[in-house]
Amino acid sequence: MPAVDISTSTMAYSLNGAPERDDKLAVVLVHGAGGRDQDWPQAWRSVDDVTRAMGLTPASHVGDLDQYPIYSLDLPGHGQSTGSGCTSVEAYADAVEAFIEAIDLTRVVVVGHSMGAAITLQLATRQNQRIAGIVMIGSAAKLQVAPAILEGLQNDFEATVDAIVKYSWYKETGAFFKEKGRQRMLETGSEVVYGDYFACADFDLTDQLDKVNVPALLIASDKDRMVRLEQSKETAEALNATFVALEECGHFQHIEQTAKCAEALSGFFAKL
């Protein structure tokens, strides 16, 4: 993976291979707690996605997101990025903002999932002129984390990760995706994952939403047990944002219903 130096770490990222657009619009994907760039669909991260030829990628979004250069990040302390994980959403937002400036992206849509969406919202409140829009998937202006999860991540890491995985995915989702998510979280390690969930537990921007002055899209789902659909909808209403509600879907909306999420994203991007 290529990487770029910022003040606190060297941030690794993938680039899907799409050429620069005339309007300079680019997309930055920000993963959730304990994740890495591979938490995003392979088809979004590469225009040469081999799974398309194998018939494993939903055809309904092929060609839409390929129109945009898409950067998928490993946050500091995650995946192939160096440095330490952070313990606040604000600190992670600093890192993503530094990445955007280091790459010199001038018109960016920042797309985040869960904690990554909280980071995205934090960025939007700063009114950085490089940010053209935001997409929040499975998230809200305030996140809640049970104290038992924080305690478990410190004292019984593997069992707590198993519980997080159980509650994150819709019951009908294939075991392959659940196990891959579990493995990546275990590889990230207890210290970083605990810091991520601590950051989520402390996140609340409900009184700062009036600072967001760019278009927003929120995607939520009815079976999400980590961030309830109603919470996401309230945030969307406060932002006057586009809101998409998925049915029979858990917390990993972009994996469980990739085609529908891609359709929502490409429609949103086309209006920017």
N, C-alpha and C positions, 0 to 999 in steps of 0.2 A: 504493500500500500504506500502511496506517496504520503508525505507529511510536511507540516509547516511549523516553524517555531513561533511560539508566543511567549510571553514573559514567564509563565508558570510551568510550561510543558512543551513537548513536541506533539502536536495533534495529528494523528493519522486519519486519513479519509479515503474514500473511494469516489470515483467520478464515472458517471454512466457512459461517457463517450460521445454524448450529443455535442454538436458544434455550438459555438457562441451565437446567440440570437442577435438580430439587428436591434431589437428593443432592449437588449442586455439583461433580460429577465433570466434569473437562475434560481434554483431551489436548493435549500440546505435542509437535510433531514437530521433531527436530533432525537436520539433514542431515549428510552425510559430508564428507570432505576435498575441498576445492576446489569444493564444491557451493553450493546455494542452495535456497530454499523450493520452487522448481519441480522439484527432483529427486523430489518426492513426487507420487503420482498426483493428477491434477486432480480426480478424483471424491472424494478424501479431503479436498481443500482447498476444495471448494465444493459445497453441496447443490444448486446450480443448474447443475451440470456439463452443458454443452451436448453433450459427447460421449456422454452417455447417450441423448439423443434420436436421435443419429446411429447408435446401436448399436455404438459403439466401446468402451464400458466393460462389463466382464463383469457380467452381471445378478445373479450369485449373491451379491454383497455390497451391492447397492443397498438402502438402507433400514436397514442395520445400523449402520454408522458414522455415518449421519446423525443418530443419536440423541444424539450427543456434540458439544459445541463443540470444534472442532479448530483450534489455533493452529499455523501453520507458520512457523518462524523463518528469517531470514537472520542467520547468525552475524556478529559484528563483522568488518568488512573484506570481507564477502561480499554479493553481490547489491545490494540497495538500502540495506543498513545502512552506517553511517559507522564511523569508527575504523579501527584497524589489526587485522589478523589476529593471532592468538596463536601462541605456540610451545610451549604446553603444554596438555594436556587439562584440567588443573586450572584454568587461567585461563579457558578456554572454559566450564567448569562454573560459575565465578563469574558469567560473563555471563548464562548461562541461568537461574541461581538469581535473579539480580537482575531479570531479565525477569519471572519468575513472581511475584516480590514486588511489582514495579511495577504489574503488571496486577491484583494481589491475587487470584490464584487460590488457593483454599483446599484443594482436593482434585484433585491432578494426576496423570495417568499420563504419564510422559515416555517417548516413543518415539524411539529413535535408530537410525540406520543407520551401520555401520562406525565412523568416528571419532565420529559423533554418538552411537552406542551406548556408546562408551567414555566420552563425556561424561555420558551417562545413568547409567552405573554409578558414575562418580565422584560424581555427585550423591547416589546412593542410599547411599553409604558415610557421608555427612554426617548422615544421619538427620533431615533437615528434615521437620517435621511436615506440611508441605504436600504432600509426595510420597506418593501412595497406592499406586503401583506403577510398575514399569519394564518396557519392552520393548526388547530388544536384537536387531537384525536384522543378520546378517552380521558378527558381531563376537565378541570374547572378552575375558577378563580381562587378557590380554597380547597386544599387537599386535607384528607384526614387519614391518620395512620393509628391503628390500635396500639396502645402501650405494650401489649403482649407481643406484637411483631418486633418492636424495637428491642425488647428484652430477649426475645428468642434469637434474633440475629446475632446478639452478643454471646449468648450462653448455649444455644443449640442450633447452630447455623444450618446444617443440612436439613434437619426436620422442619425448620421454619421456612426454608426455601421450598420444600415440598408442599407446605401449606399454602404459600403464596401462589405457587403454580396451580394448585388445585382450585383456588378461588379466582384466578385470573382468566382461565379459559372456559369457554362454553363446553358443556358436558359432551356434546357431539363432535367436538374438534378431534382430529386424529392424534393418536399418541405420539407420532413422530414430532409434531410441532411442539407439543408440551415438553417432551424430553430434550429437544434441542434448546428450548428456552431455559430449562432447568440446568443443563450443562453449562451454558454460557454464564448464568448467574453464579454457579458454584466456582467457575474459573475466575470470575471477577474478585471473589474473596470476601470474607465477612466484614473486614474493616471498611472497604469501599461501599459495599451494599448497605451496611448499617448507616454510613454517612449519607447515602442517597435517600434512604427512608427517613432519616432524621431531617434532612432538608425538606422533604415532602410534608412531614408533620408540622413544620414551622412555616409553611407557605400559605399566605393569605393576602391576595391583592384585591379583595372585594371593594375596598375604598379607593382604589387607584384606576379603575376601569375607564374613568373619564379622560385619562391621559392617552388612551389608545386612539390614534387618529388614522389608522390604516384599515383597509377591508379585512374581515376575518371570516373564517369558515370553521365551524365546530362539528365534529362527527362523534356521535355517541351511540349507545346500543342498549336494548332493553334488558339483556342478561348480564350486564357489566356489574360485578359485585365489588369492584375496587373503587369506581367512581360512578355513582348512580346517574342515570340518564337525566333525572330532574335537575341535578346539580349542574350538569353541562348546559341544559336548556336555559336555566336561570342566567348563567354567564353569557350565553349567546344573546339573550334578550337584552341584557345590560349593555352589550357591545353593539347592538343592532346588527348582529352578524348573521350570515347564512347558517342554517342549522339542518343537519342531516341525521335522522334517527334510523338505525339499522335494527332489524328484527332477528331474533334467534341468534344472537351474537354476544360474545363475552368482551373481555377487556382488550384483547389484541385485535381490534377491529380491522387493521390494515393487513393482517395475516389471515384471519378467519373469513373475511369478505373482501379480498383484495380487489376484485373487479369493481365492486360498488364504490369502494373508497377511491380507486383510481379515477373512476368516472366523475366523482364529486370534485376531486382535486383538479382534473384537467378542465372541467367546466368553470371552476373558480379562477384558475390561472388565466383562462382565455379572456376574462373580463378586466384584468389588471392592465 
